[in-house]
């Protein structure tokens, strides 16, 4: 966070990101059916234009994250999905797709580029840590493309530790593996 923003807990697991930007009052909340379409559109926008992923990877993820898949995962205890909203517009998303033996597997943390630099990724990540702790997790893992500077910066800023380099991993691309003890 830049120091200008503060996260405070709100009711019903909603987190308010209070920003010095008077036009922005970001809420972090669990994904609900009402926001599936917007979340799907944001995921596809980010995936389609992300320079870190190969064309093959982009096509795979675009076909993986459908509205039906997101809707089905809402009822799966293995999934934790959080969104960041500016009023009623979804501007960020993060998730855990598997919890096993107290270890959560984080898949994505994305923010609409028009909202970057306001601590939204940081707030999403911290809220995800809290939800993982409530689910009984003691650790969370994720990976990042080695050339994803923004993602690596966020991971470092929120206390993740780089574990290893994964050569020719997902879709034949190189990744870093990260962990965070909760």
TABEL-V369684 format. One record per backbone hydrogen bond with DSSP energy under -0.5 kcal/mol. NH is the residue of the N-H (numbers start at 1). CO is the residue of the C=O. If there is no record, write none. Layout:
nh=NH co=CO
nh=NH co=CO
//
This chain:
nh=6 co=18
nh=8 co=16
nh=10 co=14
nh=13 co=10
nh=14 co=11
nh=15 co=28
nh=16 co=8
nh=17 co=15
nh=17 co=26
nh=18 co=6
nh=18 co=16
nh=19 co=17
nh=19 co=24
nh=22 co=20
nh=24 co=21
nh=26 co=17
nh=27 co=85
nh=28 co=15
nh=29 co=27
nh=29 co=83
nh=31 co=81
nh=35 co=32
nh=36 co=33
nh=39 co=35
nh=40 co=36
nh=41 co=37
nh=42 co=38
nh=43 co=39
nh=44 co=40
nh=45 co=41
nh=46 co=42
nh=47 co=43
nh=48 co=44
nh=49 co=45
nh=50 co=46
nh=50 co=47
nh=51 co=49
nh=53 co=50
nh=58 co=54
nh=59 co=55
nh=60 co=56
nh=61 co=57
nh=62 co=58
nh=63 co=59
nh=64 co=60
nh=65 co=61
nh=66 co=64
nh=70 co=66
nh=71 co=67
nh=72 co=68
nh=73 co=69
nh=74 co=70
nh=74 co=71
nh=75 co=72
nh=76 co=73
nh=77 co=75
nh=79 co=76
nh=80 co=96
nh=82 co=94
nh=83 co=29
nh=84 co=92
nh=85 co=27
nh=86 co=89
nh=87 co=25
nh=87 co=85
nh=89 co=86
nh=90 co=88
nh=91 co=84
nh=92 co=84
nh=93 co=110
nh=94 co=82
nh=95 co=108
nh=96 co=80
nh=97 co=105
nh=98 co=105
nh=100 co=103
nh=103 co=100
nh=104 co=102
nh=104 co=139
nh=105 co=98
nh=106 co=104
nh=106 co=141
nh=107 co=95
nh=110 co=93
nh=112 co=91
nh=115 co=112
nh=116 co=113
nh=118 co=115
nh=123 co=119
nh=124 co=120
nh=125 co=121
nh=126 co=122
nh=127 co=123
nh=128 co=124
nh=129 co=125
nh=130 co=126
nh=131 co=127
nh=132 co=128
nh=133 co=129
nh=134 co=130
nh=135 co=131
nh=136 co=133
nh=137 co=132
nh=138 co=102
nh=139 co=102
nh=140 co=180
nh=141 co=104
nh=142 co=178
nh=144 co=176
nh=146 co=174
nh=148 co=145
nh=149 co=147
nh=152 co=148
nh=153 co=149
nh=154 co=150
nh=155 co=151
nh=156 co=152
nh=157 co=153
nh=158 co=154
nh=159 co=156
nh=160 co=155
nh=161 co=179
nh=163 co=177
nh=164 co=177
nh=166 co=164
nh=166 co=175
nh=167 co=165
nh=169 co=166
nh=169 co=173
nh=172 co=169
nh=173 co=170
nh=175 co=166
nh=176 co=144
nh=177 co=164
nh=178 co=142
nh=179 co=161
nh=180 co=140
nh=182 co=138
//
